[in-house]
Amino acid sequence: MNDVKQLPLLHERFYPRERRSVARAREFTRDVAVAWGVGGRVEDVLLCVSELATNALLHGVPPGRGYQLRLLLYGQTLRIEVHDSGDGLPCLPHLRKPARDGESGRGLLLVAALADKWGVGERDPGKIVWCEFGVAGVTS
């Protein structure tokens, strides 16, 4: 007997290399999360989108390029991916020297604390930084 597999729901959007794209990415994510019925973890999801998009802008998107935000829902898991074409891999601040201003470098710590999982995948060129949330009560 064949098992019926549900394909993931997917929404994605491309953003140019500009600061206001982070707010747009949050708004897009909020709209998709509401449409999918993602409830109690929306604020954590939005904060992680902000951090991943900001990191892409500051460290991963070369001038004249942009980044791709991809939202996937499969079963009770929401996956957020930010694709960029820049060099280098992100790391948690405790593995590197802190920034002089003391403000930089906390984004991935927040993602690691809020998300159930996170990681970095390969892309040519660049990378995919992702995080996942278990979400209950999804209506889609």
C-alpha positions as CSV (number, residue, x, y, z in Angstrom):
1,M,0.0,0.0,0.0
2,N,1.3,3.5,-0.9
3,D,1.5,6.1,1.8
4,V,0.1,9.5,0.7
5,K,2.7,12.2,1.4
6,Q,1.8,15.8,1.7
7,L,3.9,18.2,-0.2
8,P,5.1,21.2,1.8
9,L,3.4,24.6,1.4
10,L,5.9,27.1,0.0
11,H,5.9,30.9,-0.2
12,E,9.0,32.8,-1.2
13,R,10.0,36.3,-2.1
14,F,13.2,38.1,-3.3
15,Y,14.4,41.3,-1.6
16,P,17.0,43.8,-2.8
17,R,19.9,44.8,-0.7
18,E,18.3,47.7,1.3
19,R,17.5,48.2,5.0
20,R,13.7,48.5,4.5
21,S,13.6,44.9,3.0
22,V,13.8,43.5,6.6
23,A,10.5,45.2,7.5
24,R,9.0,43.9,4.3
25,A,10.3,40.4,5.0
26,R,8.6,40.5,8.4
27,E,5.3,41.7,6.9
28,F,5.4,39.0,4.3
29,T,6.1,36.4,6.9
30,R,3.3,37.6,9.2
31,D,0.9,37.4,6.3
32,V,1.9,33.9,5.4
33,A,1.9,32.7,9.0
34,V,-1.6,34.1,9.5
35,A,-2.8,32.4,6.3
36,W,-1.3,29.1,7.3
37,G,-2.8,29.3,10.8
38,V,0.5,29.4,12.6
39,G,-0.4,30.6,16.1
40,G,1.5,30.9,19.3
41,R,5.1,31.2,17.9
42,V,4.5,34.0,15.4
43,E,6.5,36.6,17.3
44,D,9.5,34.3,17.7
45,V,9.3,33.5,13.9
46,L,9.2,37.2,13.1
47,L,12.2,37.9,15.3
48,C,14.2,35.2,13.6
49,V,13.2,36.4,10.1
50,S,14.4,39.9,11.1
51,E,17.7,38.5,12.4
52,L,18.4,36.2,9.4
53,A,17.4,39.0,6.9
54,T,19.6,41.5,8.7
55,N,22.6,39.1,8.8
56,A,22.1,38.5,5.0
57,L,22.1,42.2,4.4
58,L,25.1,43.0,6.6
59,H,27.3,39.9,5.8
60,G,25.9,37.9,2.9
61,V,24.6,40.1,0.1
62,P,27.2,41.7,-2.2
63,P,26.4,45.2,-3.7
64,G,23.8,45.0,-6.5
65,R,22.4,41.7,-5.3
66,G,19.6,40.6,-2.9
67,Y,18.4,37.7,-0.8
68,Q,15.6,35.2,-1.1
69,L,13.3,34.5,1.8
70,R,11.6,31.1,1.6
71,L,8.9,29.9,4.0
72,L,8.0,26.2,4.0
73,L,5.3,24.4,6.0
74,Y,5.4,20.6,6.1
75,G,3.3,18.8,8.7
76,Q,3.7,20.7,12.0
77,T,7.0,22.3,11.0
78,L,7.6,25.8,9.7
79,R,11.0,26.3,8.1
80,I,12.5,29.7,7.3
81,E,15.3,29.9,4.8
82,V,17.3,33.0,3.8
83,H,19.4,32.5,0.7
84,D,22.2,34.8,-0.2
85,S,25.1,34.9,-2.6
86,G,27.9,36.1,-0.3
87,D,31.0,34.4,0.9
88,G,31.7,33.2,4.4
89,L,29.6,31.2,6.9
90,P,27.8,32.6,9.9
91,C,28.9,31.5,13.4
92,L,27.7,32.0,16.9
93,P,29.4,34.9,18.7
94,H,30.9,32.8,21.4
95,L,33.1,31.2,18.7
96,R,34.5,34.5,17.5
97,K,35.8,37.8,18.9
98,P,32.9,40.2,20.0
99,A,32.3,43.3,17.9
100,R,33.7,46.6,19.3
101,D,30.3,48.2,19.7
102,G,28.9,45.2,21.7
103,E,25.7,45.3,19.7
104,S,26.7,43.2,16.7
105,G,26.7,39.4,16.6
106,R,23.7,38.6,18.8
107,G,21.3,37.7,16.0
108,L,22.3,34.1,15.7
109,L,22.2,33.7,19.4
110,L,18.6,34.8,19.4
111,V,17.8,32.4,16.5
112,A,19.5,29.5,18.3
113,A,17.5,30.3,21.5
114,L,14.1,30.8,19.9
115,A,14.1,28.2,17.0
116,D,13.9,24.5,17.5
117,K,16.7,23.9,15.0
118,W,18.9,26.1,12.8
119,G,21.8,25.7,10.5
120,V,23.6,26.6,7.3
121,G,23.4,24.9,4.0
122,E,25.4,25.2,0.8
123,R,24.4,27.2,-2.2
124,D,26.4,28.1,-5.3
125,P,27.2,30.9,-4.9
126,G,26.6,31.7,-1.3
127,K,24.7,29.9,1.5
128,I,21.3,29.2,3.0
129,V,20.8,30.0,6.7
130,W,17.7,28.3,8.0
131,C,15.7,27.7,11.2
132,E,12.7,25.6,12.0
133,F,9.8,25.9,14.4
134,G,7.3,23.2,15.6
135,V,3.9,24.8,15.2
136,A,0.7,23.3,16.6
137,G,-2.8,23.9,15.4
138,V,-1.8,24.7,11.8
139,T,-5.0,25.1,9.8
140,S,-3.6,24.8,6.2
